[in-house]
Amino acid sequence: MMTTPSNSTDTEPKKRFIAGAVCPACETIDTIRMWEVDGVPHRDCVKCGYGDTLNADGNSIPNELVTRVNVSALKKPKETTGQALQFFPNPKLKK
C-alpha cells in the first residue's frame, strides 16, 4: 500500500541547513538553517534558538533593543498641572 505525502510543506517554507555556517550567538558549527518567506531570507540556530532576518546583501537586520527611550516614546506622557512660583529676595544677602 502506498501513501501520499501530506501537503503540510506547502504552508511552511522548506528550511535548509547551511554547511560550515557558524552561529553568531553560540558559535556552534553546522546548526544554522535558512529559509525564505516572501523573498526575505531568514535564519535560525537549532541549538541555541538564535534567529534573525537578512537583507538583500546578506547582512543581518538587527532588531531594535527595548530601551527607556523607544518604550517611553510610545507611551503618552502624564498630564500634570502647573504651579506658579514666586521667589522673594533674601534680606540677609548684601548686594
VMD Tcl script that draws the C-alpha trace (Angstrom):
set ca {
  {0.00 0.00 0.00}
  {1.38 3.42 -0.99}
  {0.90 6.57 0.98}
  {0.94 10.04 -0.48}
  {2.89 12.80 1.21}
  {0.84 15.35 3.05}
  {0.61 18.92 1.81}
  {1.87 20.40 5.09}
  {5.06 21.54 3.34}
  {3.01 23.95 1.22}
  {2.21 26.15 4.22}
  {5.61 26.02 5.90}
  {8.76 27.06 3.99}
  {11.47 24.48 3.39}
  {14.33 25.03 5.84}
  {17.85 24.04 4.73}
  {20.95 23.57 6.88}
  {23.95 25.63 5.74}
  {27.15 23.57 5.77}
  {30.00 25.18 7.67}
  {27.92 28.11 8.94}
  {28.74 29.33 12.45}
  {26.03 30.60 14.77}
  {26.68 34.25 15.73}
  {25.32 33.67 19.24}
  {26.65 30.29 20.44}
  {29.43 29.90 17.81}
  {28.48 26.29 17.03}
  {29.21 24.99 13.52}
  {26.53 23.39 11.30}
  {23.49 24.35 13.37}
  {22.23 27.21 11.17}
  {19.28 26.67 8.88}
  {17.87 29.14 6.33}
  {14.57 29.67 4.55}
  {12.71 32.38 2.65}
  {9.32 33.93 3.30}
  {8.03 36.26 0.56}
  {11.56 36.57 -0.84}
  {13.05 37.64 2.52}
  {15.75 35.26 3.84}
  {15.61 34.16 7.48}
  {17.97 32.03 9.54}
  {17.98 30.40 12.96}
  {20.13 28.15 15.13}
  {18.69 24.79 16.19}
  {20.98 24.63 19.24}
  {20.52 27.99 20.99}
  {17.40 29.37 19.28}
  {19.07 32.46 17.81}
  {17.21 33.81 14.81}
  {17.33 36.85 12.54}
  {16.38 38.21 9.13}
  {18.83 39.04 6.35}
  {18.79 42.00 3.96}
  {19.49 41.88 0.21}
  {23.28 41.98 0.83}
  {23.12 39.01 3.23}
  {23.75 41.14 6.31}
  {21.75 40.64 9.48}
  {19.00 43.16 10.15}
  {19.33 43.95 13.86}
  {16.22 44.02 15.99}
  {15.85 47.19 17.99}
  {16.54 46.58 21.66}
  {13.93 47.73 24.12}
  {15.23 50.80 25.92}
  {13.69 53.52 28.01}
  {13.97 55.83 25.00}
  {11.97 53.82 22.48}
  {9.48 52.46 25.04}
  {8.75 55.81 26.66}
  {8.21 57.37 23.24}
  {5.29 55.00 22.70}
  {3.60 55.96 25.97}
  {1.66 59.18 26.29}
  {3.16 61.42 28.98}
  {1.13 62.04 32.12}
  {-0.65 65.33 32.12}
  {0.41 67.47 35.04}
  {-0.97 70.75 36.27}
  {1.47 73.61 36.57}
  {2.04 75.68 39.69}
  {3.16 79.29 39.76}
  {6.16 80.02 41.97}
  {7.17 83.37 43.38}
  {10.73 83.99 44.52}
  {11.48 86.58 47.20}
  {14.94 88.10 47.66}
  {16.85 87.00 50.75}
  {17.06 90.07 53.02}
  {20.22 88.75 54.73}
  {22.24 88.86 51.49}
  {24.00 92.14 50.72}
  {24.16 93.38 47.21}
}
mol new
graphics top color blue
foreach p $ca { graphics top sphere $p radius 0.5 }
foreach p [lrange $ca 0 end-1] q [lrange $ca 1 end] { graphics top cylinder $p $q radius 0.2 }
display resetview
